[in-house]
Amino acid sequence: MPSIHLQTEIPGPRSREISAARQQHVAPGPFHTTPIVAAHAEGAVITDVDGNRFLDFTSGIGGTNLGHRDPTVMEAIARQAEQFVHTSINVVAYEGYVRLAERLNTLLPAAAPCKTFLANSGAEAVENAVKFARVATGRQAVIAFEHGYHGRTYMAMALTAKAHPYKSGFAPFPAEVYRAAYPDFYRWPGVAGDPGPCPGGATAGCPLERCLCREAFAAFAEMARAQIGETNVAAVIIEPVAGEGGFIPAPAPFLEMLRRWCDEHGVVLIFDEVQTGFGRTGSLLACQQLGVTPDLVVMAKGLANGLPLSAVTGRAEVIDAVGVGGVGGTYCGNPLACAAALAVLDRFDDPAVLAHARHLGVRLRERLESWATRFPRIGQTRGLGPMRAIELVTDRATKTPDKAAAQAVVRYAYEHGVILMACGTHGNVLRFLIPLTLTDDQLDESLAVVEAGLASLG
Ligand SMILES: Cc1ncc(COP(=O)(O)O)c(C=O)c1O
């Protein structure tokens, strides 16, 4: 039986009515990808207030990686709600926070011993990671990357690369933030066409005549030397796969070189795994399959499968640098969210969950690559595991971004029952943030809609 079921025009009358009220009463700032209003969600399916069923290819921007209302997570939330929902960890502690930290501390074996700080959102965790790094090193400068997205609070905004709509009008930003080129080799200077994925092997010797990882690292190191001075750098923050910036994987050899540079200069390496974490790339954290361990990892989104929770986990000596009262917040590490996150980790203890995610990633990659042979508007298909995307261009030679095409496909998709999002510095990337519990049939059903959307571009 198909998951998609549309029984009204899209948006339906109730969705239109509530959207009109939203326009009147709600700040216009939060963007809306679709005009659909949710009534119920289960697994990969969202049912709207008009009784239409959609397949969700966004997972609430990567928040519900295990699907909506995962039964194990729901049960844990219900059990915790029977006990208490809030005391504040600053006042009366609770075991869930402690046990969750204990488990997150095992995720970075190469950085052991680790400690964890919990907060509410990804941006808040990013802010705190910078605080830990600055106090631990006694330095100020933070290096972020082009295409980077780290959130909406002031430091997170400063670290974020894209001006419109994230930063425009909100200046001034915190000082001592510097930006390096991200290893985006599709758009790297002097690269014609699609260079394809990095073949790896920088440590052993890159097989390519022109090693782009080395070029990108050399550009980074020179910027740090000339513009900041290595001894002034507190932290480098990077997403292992640039998420909002366009689902661009950072090749492992580049990250290895960054790791060595941080070790050499006493700099805290922070991986922002807010979007790449919790199975999104086929491993619990992306860094686990890339073989590079950061000093601090920032997590959120899939951590509590839809409840607001974030974490900074990393080397105890860095986390311990901030004294009592230096970080925190009323709701940081809320008991319901901690219970949900412990249930999420229990779910990932079953190897079948990540195996299925990887299986979906392979099927998705094959399908997107087959589209690239058919649709000349696809400039590149890329990703890591099931975190996949296609970049749309007006023509492959000039690589001119085609944002209008991406928007048209997003619209076609929701009008035909699939909720999809674009991303990218140029807004021209279609990203697939599929629920990792999606069935093969649901994947096929959704991809047929997206394929028809691409075909409709003409
Ligand atoms: C990599 C990354 N970091 C930070 C954030 C900010 O997280 P939040 O929206 O929970 O503040 C996001 C959100 O999309 C993200 O993708």
The ligand as an SDF file (V2000), in Angstrom:
LIG
                    3D

 16 16  0  0  0  0  0  0  0  0999 V2000
   25.9880   21.6660   11.4710 C   0  0  0  0  0  0  0  0  0  0  0  0
   25.0080   22.4360   12.2780 C   0  0  0  0  0  0  0  0  0  0  0  0
   25.4180   23.0870   13.3770 N   0  0  0  0  0  0  0  0  0  0  0  0
   24.5910   23.7900   14.1450 C   0  0  0  0  0  0  0  0  0  0  0  0
   23.2480   23.8760   13.8270 C   0  0  0  0  0  0  0  0  0  0  0  0
   22.3340   24.6750   14.7050 C   0  0  0  0  0  0  0  0  0  0  0  0
   21.5050   23.8030   15.4040 O   0  0  0  0  0  0  0  0  0  0  0  0
   20.1580   24.3610   16.0570 P   0  0  0  0  0  0  0  0  0  0  0  0
   19.2590   24.6950   14.9070 O   0  0  0  0  0  0  0  0  0  0  0  0
   19.6540   23.2220   16.8870 O   0  0  0  0  0  0  0  0  0  0  0  0
   20.5410   25.5460   16.8550 O   0  0  0  0  0  0  0  0  0  0  0  0
   22.7600   23.2120   12.6960 C   0  0  0  0  0  0  0  0  0  0  0  0
   21.3480   23.3010   12.3110 C   0  0  0  0  0  0  0  0  0  0  0  0
   20.9440   23.0350   11.2050 O   0  0  0  0  0  0  0  0  0  0  0  0
   23.6600   22.4810   11.8970 C   0  0  0  0  0  0  0  0  0  0  0  0
   23.2570   21.8360   10.8030 O   0  0  0  0  0  0  0  0  0  0  0  0
  1  2  1  0
  2  3  1  0
  2 15  2  0
  3  4  2  0
  4  5  1  0
  5  6  1  0
  5 12  2  0
  6  7  1  0
  7  8  1  0
  8  9  2  0
  8 10  1  0
  8 11  1  0
 12 13  1  0
 12 15  1  0
 13 14  2  0
 15 16  1  0
M  END
$$$$
